[in-house]
Amino acid sequence: MPNRLFELVALGPELRDEAKRQGRGVNEAYLLVHRVMVEAFREDLDRIAGDGLRAHLNSRLKQRLQDHAA
């Protein structure tokens, strides 16, 4: 699990950049990524296989982007 936490933290800047590519400002991008990360830290990351963590977090971020746009 500790390795998964490091992987999770390392994906933060990538998620922030994705939010910025979707037209969000810097502050909004950080806020959205923070919300995604808070949820992810509460989850059991061991149930997400290998490279699935990146896809899992990206889908969560996209959902947040859609929710925040509405």
Secondary structure as UniProt FT lines:
FT   HELIX           2..10
FT   HELIX           12..21
FT   TURN            22..23
FT   HELIX           26..42
FT   HELIX           45..47
FT   TURN            50..51
FT   HELIX           52..69
//
